Amino acid sequence: MCLKLFESQRGIKSKSTPEPEMIGLHQHRLFFLIISKELPNELHSFIYIYISGLVVVGSPNKQGIHMALKVLFALDAAKIQWYHFKAIIIAGMGLFTDAYDLFCIPPIVKLIGRLYYDHDPGKCSVSGVKKHETTPTAVVSTLVSIALLGTAVGQLTFGRLGDRRGRRSVYGLSLGMMVLGSIASGFSICKTRSCVLVSLGFFRLLLGVGIGGDYPLSATIMAEFANKKTRGAFIAAVFSMQGFGILASSVVTMVVCKIFEVTSNAGKGETPEEADIAWRLILMMGAIPAAVTYYWRMMMPETARYTALVEHNVLQAAKDMEKVLDVPMSQIAEDSPYVQPDLPAPHPPYPLLSTRFLRRHGLDLFSCSASWFLVDIVFYSSNLLQSQIYHRFVKDNDHVNGYQLAFKIARFQAILAICSTIPGYWVTVYFIDRIGRVKIQMFGFLVMAMVYFAIGIPYKYYWSDNIDVGFLALYALSFFFSNFGPNTTTFIVPAESFPARFRSTCHGIAGAVGKIGALIGTVGFLWASMNEKDSGKPNPVRMTVALVILGVVCLVGSAVTFFFTRETMGRSLEDNETNEDEFLYHT
């Protein structure tokens, strides 16, 4: 193909597609054309790749002969090894911390409310029951939104750095920011309400940046280490660490609250000052899993695909993978004398912000970003249903102190994680490489739409006053099919749809767009959950409108998936390089 590009530049008519036995001759010709400076500089990148045997060069059967580098072919064909499981744990700790931080906030804000807002414990509602003040909805939404904003910034920044500086070189930095942000959140300075909330918001912003950076890096690293047969399952397993993060945050919260309650001898409805230490401790303990894996992250080699395809150092890629794959160098090193490790890394033939990029990858980037945007609107609006469940099953009255209230919320989250969230993740791990990403994503969106319509349409007339087992079942179903559906697949597909030099960047862009959807979902929660005066229940009309809108959003997500999302199951990541070259040839 590179030869055809050269011939087209010189006005030479190609007689025919080269036969397989002529490929070596063309490699020699192209190599000497580079040395003699007979080719334009913008073609050098493709020629280096071509003589290294990375791209498709025509074939009589019209499908092409894939001259893959041995090391990349070995990665695609590798059997499941211990290193794959080790990579899942190492890469998954960022997602673990993300979920821990997000789901420890609901019980923590209850403690903060009792400590910093409940100044009049004798205040009573219309019914005469003592009414405790809670953290205002606007404050809760702001704390969540700040972390989401930081996550979007981290996804864009670290995604780009991952393509420019290498995955491994910035991987430790994102983890370090997560550890620092978690610890600093617990040390939020001062003891006055305003000072605590402002400092907590700042440190959560820092934590969000670290978490955001981990999204594109973890997905890309796992995709580039995995074989093509089980790649989806490996990436899904990394993402499933969120489920264990949710469970861990709930368990830690329950244990800490129970210990403090027993040792403080708090009376009914009383929340002692020691609770100020409890919520800080819960936040800081989220740093432990990330800190433990920091050393192993630093010991991970750069991915062979980045080293070979972006840095053009094929020999170093083979050396790194010799240790990872536990295979002799002779099986993954190249035989060609022209594959030189010290070749200068050429500039890409076109930049990220270019018409060519949009024409080649714009549709994939749109489908990944739009799907992630839509699912995050729904996922982060789940608080709409959660607030109703808390109102029905988690009573906040004069008999419940802050520890007990936080314990009950954490217990509910733990039950939901065990019964719905974690099973959803692992069902995806099992089926993702059997039925494909597109089918799972479409089906997940459709089931979620049906759930929200089933809750939303009759909400004003039935569910508003009948929060029962049926409501809980529908709520759990929405979580299950979110995770056995678009919440997981939107993390996987961007890591499989772009060339190596754009992979981390595009994943970060898609994820950042998703977090904009999450912000919209959080604001929607703020609007729809405004309580009716003294009843403690959300306005039924607003809830009905919000839930029906979420159902429509899910239908739009299913349509976007059907019309625009490309199936990546079973494809080699090098097919993205091949398709890119074919596109350049035809333009």
Helices and strands as residue ranges (DSSP letters): H 2-10, G 20-22, H 23-35, G 41-43, H 44-51, E 56-57, E 65-66, H 70-77, H 82-116, H 137-164, H 167-186, H 193-225, H 231-264, H 275-284, H 287-292, H 294-299, H 304-309, H 314-325, H 329-332, H 355-380, H 383-393, H 402-416, I 417-421, H 422-435, H 437-456, G 463-465, H 469-483, H 486-492, G 493-495, H 503-528, H 540-564, H 574-586
